[in-house]
Amino acid sequence: MRFGILSTADIGLEYLLPAVQKSEHTALALASRDVSRAERVAREHDVPRAYGSYEELLADDEVDAVYNPLPNALHGEWTKRAADHGKHVLCEKPLTADTAEAEEVFDHVEERGVTLMEAFMYRFHPRTERAVDVVERELGTVRSVDAAFSFHLDDDEDIRLDPSLAGGSVMDVGCYAVNAARLFLGEPETVSARTADDRNAGVDTSMAAALGYDGATARVASGFDRAQSQYYRVETTDGWLQADPAFGADADEAVTLRWHVDGRTVVEEFEPADHYQLQVEAFAAAVDRGVEPRITREETLGNMRVVDAIYESAASGTVVDLDAASGE
């Protein structure tokens, strides 16, 4: 598969581009709104083609798929434009600014017969896959999940603090914590949340939420003004499982998974793995086979519904009933 990369955003250059180049696929082109920057970055990263606009890249008939790491508020627009050109799309999380837009984008790309996948790369790491297996096969009924992703955002001009670009800690890193809770517990029935805007930026800089289930709970948190923290912990009727750090393992970083049951604690070690590369390969394989990718439409919409409910609950000061919100 020949990939084009929309923009010269850091995540694309530092993580996705090397992942494509390590795979059997090709990073054919990249685009920037500044052609001189596009050409310079393309030379530095051994990308054959550079374009001075996103539309020029999309018009390249030899590009099979695009990676979309644009600001959150632009994901939907440029994913639809890519689909209009017949390009498959691997789009950074969150897919869109809210659930309604995500549904519209999926309808659009499906009408055009292309594949769209939201890029939750950690889901492709062997440790995450093993964690799901352990919870399903080795442990009892899940009673609670704690998941958090926080760090200190130093730049007050960062686009993640821009409300017009759908910024905020929930959208940037809290969506990972939500995704992990849902990975082990499924879709919650209720959401109760609080957010804070400690920088008066117009977006949340911290979030804490409780997700309610029948017989279980999840607690999720995110923030831009805390020490680096990223983990999930699953508590069951007979044990527990924990991954820390959980979401952003580097390609050269070995990680561990700890779990406890029947009075014994198991520590499993995992050799370094590039989950961005594994994500690229899984996406391309789904396109090649004509099957739905691992991060499905319903998976993305489920995560977005919880994110929407977090914002609704924080704004209203009430518990949001997701079944009622969905009309069930």
C-alpha positions, 0 to 999 in steps of 0.5 A, a space after each residue: 500500500 502506498 501512503 500519503 501523509 497529510 501535514 508535517 505534524 510531529 506524530 506523523 513524522 516521528 511515529 507513523 512515517 517510520 512505521 510505514 517505512 519499516 513495513 512492506 508498504 511505502 510512504 509515497 508522499 506528504 503534504 504541507 500548506 507550505 510547499 518549501 516545508 513539504 519539500 524539505 521534510 520529504 528530503 529529510 525523511 526519504 519521502 519521494 513526493 512532496 505537495 504544497 497542499 492537501 488537495 494536491 496529494 489527494 489528487 495523486 492517483 498513485 496514493 492508495 491511502 492517507 494518514 490524517 493527523 490534522 487537528 481534531 476539528 479537521 479530521 472529518 473534513 479531510 477524511 471525507 475529501 480523501 474518500 472523495 478521491 478514493 483513498 482509504 484513510 487511517 485517521 488519528 484519534 479522536 476521529 471527529 469532534 463528536 459522535 454526530 460528525 463521526 456517524 456522518 463521516 462513516 456514512 460518507 466513506 462507506 458510500 464511496 467504498 473506502 476503508 476508514 480506521 481510527 488510529 488507536 495504535 496501542 490496541 495493536 501492541 502484543 501486550 494489549 492483546 495479551 491483556 485482553 486474553 488474560 482477562 478473558 481466560 485467566 481472571 474472573 468477572 471484571 468489577 472495575 477498571 481504572 485508566 488514566 493518561 496525563 502529562 504536562 503540556 508546556 506550550 500554552 500555544 499548543 493546538 491542543 489548547 485551542 477550542 476551535 480545533 476541538 482541543 482538550 485533555 479528553 480529546 487528546 489523551 482522555 479518549 485512550 483511558 475511555 477506550 481502555 475502560 471499554 476494552 475490558 467492560 464494554 459500553 457503559 450505562 451512565 457517565 458522571 464527569 467533572 472537568 477543569 480549565 485551569 489555564 482559561 484556555 476554553 478547553 478542559 485541561 483535566 478530567 475525571 469521570 465515573 462510568 457506570 455498568 451493571 455490577 461494575 464501574 470504571 474510573 477514567 482521568 486525563 490532564 495536561 498539568 500533571 506528571 506523566 502517567 498512563 496506565 490501566 488496572 483491571 480488578 476482577 472477582 478473583 484478581 487484577 491486571 495492570 499495565 503501566 505505562 499503558 498507551 505510549 510505549 516506544 518502538 524500542 521499549 520493552 514493557 511488562 504486564 502484571 496480573 494476579 490470581 489464586 495467590 500468585 502474581 505473574 509478570 510477563 515481559 514483552 520485547 520492543 514492538 512498534 505498535 504504529 507499524 503493527 497498526 499500519 500492517 493491520 489496516 493495510 491487511 484489512 483493506 487488502 482483504 476487504 474486511 472491516 478493520 479491527 477498530 470498527 465503526 461501532 468501536 469508534 462511535 462507542 468511544 465517541 459517545 462516552 466522550 460526548 457524555 463526559 462533556 455533557 455531564 461536566 457541563 450540566 453537573 448531572 449523570 448522563 444516561 447513555 441508553 436514554 441519550 441513544 434513544 434505547 
